[in-house]
């Protein structure tokens, strides 16, 4: 999961003292108290997304992962979120711009892991994808899983309630309003320890220091196909932190040298057949 550390804060402070910090990264921190651009460098969502999901534990009502509704009672998210996705205990809010109100609320019936899912050392999680079945169908429009993720250089968008600045311990870095960031697929070799063919390397569209962060995990990466949004990715982890990509020690929006960073998204289209089969089996067992 995207995380920020004290080491990152110290690096940024040193850069700022030297007058070398990138403007977008500094602005993201400086504006945390007002305006609060989320997904670090993004903006408040200009439109509702009927498929957007927030996972929260009922006894700890705080957003911890995102997801995308792909059928009336099925959600795609990241596998590394499953520790906090508990049948009968997790609350799922769907289709709201506010993480704490609005939309439709459901619970979790079960979750399904991808066969052979595990961890592959420094490359991070293998098959960082999870299917979650809700305890009821919600009357909102799901998002279609795209046939393919599109070519490198094609525009995409990421959505979430993740940190607005790098310090996960600072309450001002959290946001209640859904935010979005326009992104673009970049060459695989921009990301370290990427599972080629099953993951997507992604950067901010204008090359700024802006990206998803802690709390955005599992949330959707989408692109427009024939005028409508389709799902291509699920937020996984930092793309250029060679020490621990799941910890995001280099900073969510920057690389270890302080320049604009990149992130890794699970290529949901790679798992399209499994998603279709699993949802179909669920429908059959419920009939």
ABEGO torsion letter per residue (X at the ends): XBBBBAAAAAAAAAAAAAGABBAAAAAAAAAAABGGBBGGGBBBBABBBAABBBBBBAABBBBABBBBBABAABBBBBAAAAAABBBGABBBBBGBABAABEEBBBBBABBBBBBGBBBBEAAEBBGBBBBBBBABBBBBBBBBBBABAEBBGBBBBBBEABBABABAABAAABBABBBBBBBBBBBAAABBGBBBGABBBBBBAAGBBBBBBBGABGBBBBBBBGGBBBBABBBABBAABAABAAAGAAEAABBAAGBBBBBBBBBAAAAAAAAAAAAAAAAAAAX
